[in-house]
Amino acid sequence: MLVAGPMRGGIGGSTFESLRGELDAARAGARARALTRDPYALSPSADRPLPTGRRRAVRSVAGVWTAPFPMAAFNSRIVHRSNALQAFDYGHELDYSEALHVGGGRLGLPAAAAVAAGLGVAGALLARPPSRRVLDRVLPTPGEAPSPEVQEAGHFGTTTYTVTGTGARYAATVAAPFDPGYGATARMLAESALALALDAGLLPHRAGVLTPAAALGPRLAERLRGAGFTLTTTRWP
């Protein structure tokens, strides 16, 4: 399970546009709604694990309280596609999910509940045309970015907590002192392009509609470390 946060940064108009697009797709019909809820919607393989059931919106993970993470609906599909494209290197029964780090202690649970409720209300308002028209007047438009000051103060960190089939537990951390949506994303794109242009002999031999993990493999991780990112894996007690 990936836990996103703590993090700081701005949210641009393109992120809201992605959420709008998902909500619009869900309203298009039962088949479209089923696709938006399917974590294997982008997976080229029919080899899927059995459903694990509906997860709680608010839960405690590794000592901190978490709430739903808005980008999970997109990221989880990419992770499962990566797994299928790499001949199930992550395992045939991969159970992957994402959540937003809210905090620990006595205030962690009510804070996580408030975040979950707020996201639910925001989604409901964006899904209805009358309330969306009102929100569209105040939300950033596609292509509109946070101010330079907000971006300069940005940073992020994510930790993926993993339990293997043998019971071994690992925590993989990705962090950087950059705004997650802009400074970090720009560097990720630039290093991906450099890897494709300069490291062809070191990349996996794959073609088609690939994900970063399937196309660039460990080489991208090496480049990101050189660009100021922290990528570590440790045992999780």
Secondary structure, DSSP 8 states (H G I E B T S, - for coil): -EEE-S-B----HHHHHHHHHHHHHHHT-HHHHHHHH-TTTT-S------------SSEEETTEEEEE-TTHHHHHHHHHHHHHHTTSTT-TT----EEEEEE-STTHHHHHHHHHHHHHHHHHHHHSHHHHHHHTTTS--TT----HHHHHT-BEEEEEEEE-TTS-EEEEEEEESS-TTTHHHHHHHHHHHHHHHH-GGGS-S--SS--HHHHHHHHHHHHHHHTT-EEEEEE--
